[in-house]
Amino acid sequence: LNENTAHLQSLMLRLMLHSSVSLKSNKHKPWIETEYQGIVMENDNTVLLNPPLFALDKDAPLHYAGEICGFRVHNGPSGSGSVQFEAVVLDRSTGEGLVRSKEPLDCESQREHSFTIQAYDCGEGPDGVNSKKSHKATVHVRVNDVNEFSPVFVERRYEASVPEGRLFDRIVRVEALDADCSPQYSQICFYDIITPNVPFAIDNDGNIKNTEPLDSKRQRVHTFWVTAFDCGKNRAQADAQVVVTVKPSCKPGWIGWTKRVEYTPGSGSIPLFPSLHLETCEETVWNIQATVELQTGHIGKGCDRDSYSDRSVRRLCGAVRGEVDLLPPPSPAANWTSVLPTLPSSDSSLVFSFNGSNHVAVVPNSVVSALSGDHFTLQLWMRRGGANIQPSATQSRGNRKEEETIVCSTVKNDDSYSHYSLSVHGCRLSLFYWPDVSAARPVKFLWKLEQVCDSEWHHLSLSVQFPSVTLYVDGVTFDPALIHDNGAIPNPAPRQRMLIGACWEPEEKQKEILNNTIPEGKDSVKFVGGYHGLLSGVTVRPGSVEPHSVVECLYACREGLDFGDLETLGSGMKVHVNPSQSVLVLEGDDIESFNRAVQQVTYRNSLRFATPGVRPLKLTTSLRCFNEESCLSLKQLEGYLVVLQPDAPQISLSGVGPHLARPAPEFEGPRGVPLFPELRIVCSLSHAVNTAAQGMEGGALMSDAVAHTLDGCEVQPLGEELNPEREELLVDMDVVRERGLDIINTTAYIAITGAESISVYEDVLRSVRYRLARGSGRFERRFRLSCSEMNGRYTSNELTLEVNFLHSLESLYHPSHLLASQQQFLHPSHHSGELSGHTLPNPHRNSVVPGAATVIIMVCVGFLVVMVILGVFRIRSIHRRGEGSRGGAKEGSNQWDDSALTIIVNPMESYESRMGISADTEGDGEEEEEEAAESPDDASDDQRIIIKKEGRDGNARRY
């Protein structure tokens, strides 16, 4: 027991000694670096630290106290990192450690990690009692990337368009991205075009350019493929497609311009530029202005108007009648214009030329006397210069030495004289007006007008209602630019006179004219201020001024430029059309709206029978850009509009002749016999239409009736002219005057002129009668009737009427009539009727006939005449019996319109057979009896007179 106790005490003592020695041995804490830099690969978990991880302890080489038992990882500044990493001791005696990740790291999700680390020694014993720890060291770990991703293109398809014929540094740029985190593997090192033989190249930045100029005609679209490589030489997962469209070389200007535009008369309005659009080649513009000009100066007097005379146009426009034509066509009644040269005109008006010197029209006093008063309207067509007139060097535009007088007039009023003159000087128009040459002072009205000096046709209407003066130029009102009192000037002599194309010198500069008269055509007055140009339609109408609506109608162009639909006009767009509708201006700031507006510009012509021909077209464009120095400049486009030939109207005259037979006494009556009582006039347009759709077989020629206005008809006797002592044509003058038509009645023809409806011309022509003097001894007369419209541009068919005069037997037995009859049959003219279908020989007037032959011929002719006389007498008696049976018939029904009557006389037939044939014209009962008495052969040998019932009223029409 004592021995065990002693052993236990010694063991206790040894432990106490060992503990005191160990406690004294662990005096120092482990030591590590303050900061470490670490690298770890994405596919590895061992962190390579710099410097390496070693913990040192000054207690070494003591056991436990000088050894490192472990490392502890703490959270870094960001509060993360310790979870993913751990540190282990590789050698306790050397203090070497290792840092590693607990799980695989992803550079793409987090490239860098930071945390702290501490080292612990083993303490004073195996249980780690009294262990000490080092300070905390910061560890920065960077995750190294692995090339695990391939490049991916941002877009699978790239498109671009370039103009042809040029080399570009860059057409389009392709781009690929790599998901790797490191610059080495995330960067695209180069691109490559994998499609062979394409005229394109690509650089390392993905810029594609062309290696040669592209041609749109050879290949419009180029398609190729490109790929990308990262710096780790990984190729893109999918290649990209590149499409390059080659545009034709961009030239700023209008695209879709059609030089020739066709217009069919009657089409209304048609667009001039249906597919036109402006190409600015991506140049930014802020204002566009286009001017469309239609040139119609060569069409009539500046544009397409009604092809009627000025007088007819005034009637159609509703102008007040009473105008006096100061430049009428030369005629025996109006000979003061015969000294003036005339020029051809495409319309119906007569154009007079004035050369500024000796071309002056002196209006006679008989005409001037009707123009008194201070209220009047002066109208005229004027064109300065004109064809075949060259102004002198001192009279060029803007440098004229003196005024050119158009009209100079002094007229006598009730107890005074008034004077006025209309003149031009340069680009100024002036009216010098003197209401009373003996008392009042003159006033001068002055207008500054470009229309006066542009060498184009213009219509002037000057309405004077002193002191008010109104000027219309081409239907537009112009106010005077200046009105001033001329003060004291020499008074015109109180003498009535009027000149066209010049004025007279003041009285103190010339000799007195004998008897204060001006011999017509031999005026000894010296002319001054001669007019240089063309005039037409110069008229003066005294009294109230012409209404504005009438003036507009007189000038109105039936063709011109127009805009289709103003409601479709885009915002910011403006449209302006000049009064004559020959110039249209478009202005806007948006190209799309401007293109739509240009396509709405139209040409219209309201004339059904438009004047065919060419109308030049011009399109002028001006652009304004933000950079005025590089702004586009577009050249003027020129083209032409072709108005096609309109369908010719068919003017058809019918219901007349070709034969008219009446007893001679009817023609010898005071009213004569109407020549065209059943005249019908029809105007139509014929064209082929497909009638199969209307249930008819095949096609047919259809006729569309349209509104027409005739402007003239003529009745002309054929052969010799009318003998005024024996025959005449009569017209109902009340109808003519009521309708305002003009008529010329001569022995050679009757001409009725003036624009009027067809029904009016029918009424007038139906009133034309032919009258013979008693004892004229005529047997036939032929007339021709024709009508026209559009000033003779379209004419009707010619109706020829042969009038036969039926003489009684008593009148034919008169010696003079018998002799005339013998001469008529012995020497038939080219228009005389043939007898019985046999043509008698017309011997030469110088031939000699033997006596026996002469006797035989005279006997035959005498027998023939007797047969004709008996036949005519028989027919007349039958006709009178027919009139008596009809009793209450109208006056028009007893006229025998033997339109197809031909009396066939055979001298070899017997008198009884001729009488049998004559009897065929009796009533129905008598006709049947005579037909029973005659043989069929006899009936077929001769042409009979057949009465045929036609028409709803049952009136007999004979053929």
Number of C-alpha atoms within 10 A of each C-alpha: 6 7 8 9 9 11 12 12 11 12 11 12 12 12 11 12 11 12 14 11 12 19 15 11 18 27 17 19 23 25 21 20 19 13 16 21 16 21 18 24 18 19 13 14 18 17 22 19 18 13 11 16 19 20 28 23 26 15 18 17 12 15 17 25 32 27 27 31 22 21 22 15 23 21 16 17 11 9 11 14 22 20 14 15 22 19 21 16 20 16 16 19 20 17 25 17 19 18 24 16 18 14 11 13 21 17 19 15 8 11 17 17 19 22 24 21 25 22 30 23 32 24 27 25 16 10 10 15 15 15 21 20 19 20 15 19 18 20 23 19 22 20 25 19 22 18 19 14 19 23 26 23 19 12 13 14 13 17 14 14 15 19 19 18 15 13 15 15 10 14 16 19 16 22 18 23 18 24 15 20 22 17 12 15 24 22 19 27 16 17 24 16 21 12 13 9 8 14 12 17 15 20 14 13 14 21 16 22 18 18 15 13 13 23 17 17 10 8 10 15 15 17 13 16 17 20 24 29 25 26 16 17 15 18 19 22 14 14 21 22 18 21 16 19 18 21 17 15 14 13 12 16 19 18 12 12 18 15 14 14 17 13 22 18 21 15 13 15 20 20 19 24 19 17 14 17 20 18 15 19 13 8 14 15 18 13 15 19 18 18 19 21 20 23 19 19 17 16 18 18 23 18 24 24 22 25 23 23 20 21 18 21 19 19 20 17 16 15 18 15 12 12 21 17 17 25 25 20 18 14 10 8 8 16 18 21 22 16 15 18 12 17 13 10 13 13 21 17 20 20 21 21 25 27 21 22 14 15 21 24 23 26 22 20 16 9 14 19 13 17 21 18 18 22 18 21 23 21 24 19 20 24 22 23 23 20 12 10 15 13 17 9 9 10 14 13 16 12 11 17 12 14 19 23 26 25 21 21 21 23 23 20 17 8 6 14 22 24 25 20 21 24 24 24 21 20 16 18 23 21 23 19 23 24 21 19 19 14 11 10 16 21 18 18 18 19 19 18 15 12 19 22 18 14 18 17 23 22 22 21 29 22 25 22 16 14 10 8 16 18 20 19 20 21 22 16 13 13 13 17 13 11 13 11 12 12 9 8 8 10 17 18 15 17 16 21 23 25 21 25 31 31 27 21 14 15 14 11 9 12 10 12 13 9 6 11 13 19 13 13 16 8 12 14 16 13 19 19 21 24 29 26 24 24 25 23 21 22 21 22 21 22 19 14 19 21 13 16 12 18 24 17 16 24 26 19 22 17 23 25 24 22 21 18 11 11 6 11 18 15 11 11 16 16 18 14 17 11 15 18 20 22 19 21 19 20 20 21 18 16 18 12 16 25 19 17 26 25 17 21 23 19 22 21 24 18 19 17 20 23 23 16 15 19 19 17 20 16 19 15 20 16 18 16 15 12 11 10 7 9 16 19 13 15 13 13 16 16 17 18 19 16 18 15 14 16 16 13 20 17 21 17 19 16 12 20 21 19 20 24 20 19 16 25 18 17 21 19 14 10 15 21 23 20 22 22 18 14 16 18 15 16 21 18 14 15 11 10 13 13 14 11 10 9 7 10 10 11 13 13 10 14 14 11 13 12 10 18 19 25 24 23 23 20 21 21 20 17 13 10 13 18 12 12 9 15 20 17 24 17 20 14 15 10 15 20 11 8 16 16 21 16 18 11 15 14 16 15 19 20 17 21 24 25 27 20 13 18 14 17 28 17 18 21 25 18 20 20 19 20 21 26 20 13 13 14 21 19 17 16 19 19 18 15 21 19 25 19 24 20 21 16 13 15 20 20 14 15 19 19 21 24 22 22 20 21 20 18 17 10 14 18 14 11 10 13 19 16 14 17 19 16 11 16 19 16 16 16 12 8 12 16 18 17 17 14 14 10 10 12 9 11 11 8 7 6 6 9 10 7 9 8 10 12 12 11 13 13 12 14 16 15 14 17 19 17 20 20 19 17 20 19 17 17 19 18 13 18 16 11 13 15 15 12 11 11 9 9 11 9 7 10 14 18 16 15 22 21 19 17 18 17 19 16 20 16 18 9 10 11 13 9 12 19 15 18 20 21 20 21 20 18 14 10 8 13 17 12 12 17 15 10 10 13 10 10 8 11 13 9 8 16 15 17 18 14 16 11 12 11 8 6 7 9 13 15 17 18 17
